[in-house]
Amino acid sequence: MGVARHPLPAELVGVSLEDVMARYTARYADRKADWAAFEDAKIEGYRRAQHRFIGAGGSGKHGESGFIPAKNFTLSIMFVPPGQGNAAHTHEVEEVFFVLQGHLDVFIEDETGKRLTKRLGPWECISCPAGVIHGYQNDSLEPVYFQVMLGRGQPETMGYADEDLYKRRDAHLKSA
């Protein structure tokens, strides 16, 4: 028999192992592809689906259920068809893209419009620091699947660099 060297979080005290296993396991087959997770996903060229696993992700849809609860980070899988991507944006925390299948062109840019792009393949990643404008595009001929992690359990909604998209954030959240 082993000894737990760290205390359980308050919400797990007295909870059965069966309940812990059930609540903290997520299967891909049970995830629903959310094609409306982000305001920019309504626009051709930015269409993509989010599959939430841990936390709500950067969509800002915190009232949803069905994903593993998170305190310090989120984890989602994104599906991006060829020719699609997302709008340039920032977060208040770091965001990591880790490519699982396919090729993804990721970019960072500054407020003058200078942009650097790098193509990532399977098992490659980028960590986008808080406040750095970034995004991605699938410029390949095949769909891409990649993991997204954000450094907060309930991050703020992404801050679009484009003023019109940024103004539409609140309406997007109300429709959620």
N, C-alpha and C positions, 0 to 999 in steps of 0.2 A: 504494500500500500504506500502511496506517495503522499507528500505533504505539500499543499499549496503555499508557496513562499510569498505570494502577494494576495492582498484581500480582494474579495469579489466586489464589483460595483454594487451599490445599494439595490439597483433594480434586479439583480440576480440572486440576492440572498433568499434562500428558501425555495428557489426555482429548481425543478427536477432536471436531470441531465437530458431527458427526452424533450422537454420543453426548450432547453437551451439549444439542442441540436436542431430542432424544428425551426426555431426563430432565426438562427444564425447560419442557415444553409439556403442557398439560392441556386436553382438549376436554370440553365439557359432555356430549356423547353418551357419553363413557366414564365419567362419574361415576355412582356408584350412590347413589340416594336412601336415606339412613340415617334411618329412622323411629325408631330406638332409640338415637340418638346421645347422648341426655340422659336422666337419671333421671326428670325431670318429664314427658318426652314420652310416658310410659306412662299419663298421667292425662288424661282428657277435659278439654278447654279449653286443654291445653298441647301438643297433637299438632302436629308439624312435622317436616320432613325437612331434613337437612343434606347438601349436596353439597360435599365437600372438594376444594379445588384446591391450596392451599399450606399445608403443615403440618397438624397434627391438629385445630386449632380448640379451642374451649373444652370439648369433651366429655371430655377427659382420656384418650382412647383413643390412646395414643402408639405402640402396637405395630402399628398398621395400616400398610398400604403402598398404593401406587397414587396418591399425591398428590405434588406437587412438594415437595422438601425445603425446609425453612425454617430460618433462623437467628434472625431478628429480628421476624417477624410471621407471622400465619396469614391465610388468605383462604378463605372459604366462601361459598356461595350458600344461602340458606334459602328454603324453600317453606313458606308458612303458609296453610292453608285459612281461609275465613271462620269467625269464632267461636273461633279458636285463638290461642295466643300462647306465652308462657313464664312461668315463675315468677320472682318478684323475686329478684335475685342480685347478687353482686359478683365482681370479678376483681382479681388482684394487679397487673394492667396495664390500660391503657385498652382500650376496645372501641368500635368504630365500626360503626354501622348505616347503610348507604347504599341507599336504595330504588331499585330498577330498574323495577318494574312494580307497580301497585296502590297502596294506601294503608295505612300502618302507624301505629298509635297507640303512641308510645313514652312511657315514664314514668321519672321518677327519684323517689326518696323518701328520707326520713330515718328514723331509728330510732324516732321518735315516731308514725310512720304518715302523716305529711304527704306527699302525692303530687302532683306536677305532671305533666300529660300534654300531649303535643303531637302533632298528626297530621302525618305526613310523606308526601309524594307522590313521584312519580318524580323522580329526580335531586336529592333532598334527603337530608340526613344529620344524624346526631347523633354526637358523640363522648362516650362515658361515661367519666369519669375513674376511675382505680383507686380502689377502696374505696367508690364511690358506688353505692347500691342502685339497680338499674334493671331494665328489662324492656320487653316490648312485647305488643301484642294486635292482632289483625286484626279490627276491628269493622266492616269494610266487607262488601259483598256479593260481592266478587271475591277470588280468591287473590292473595297478594302474594309477590313475589320480591324479596329484598334481599341485598346483599353484607354480610358480617360480617368485620371485621378485628380481630385481637387483637395487642397489642404484644409478643409473644414467640413464638418458633418452637415451643415446647412449653409452653404456659401450664398452670398448675394447673387442676384441675377447678373449675368455677364454684362459688362459695360461696353456696348457697341461703339466703335470709333466713329461710325457714320451717325450723324446727328438725327436723321429721320428715324432710323432703326432704334436709336437710343430713346427717342420720345415715345415709341410704341411699346416699350417694355412693360409699363404699368397695365396697359390694356391687355397685353398677352397674359399677364399673371391673373388678372380678374377673370379671364375666360377659362383659366385652369380650374 
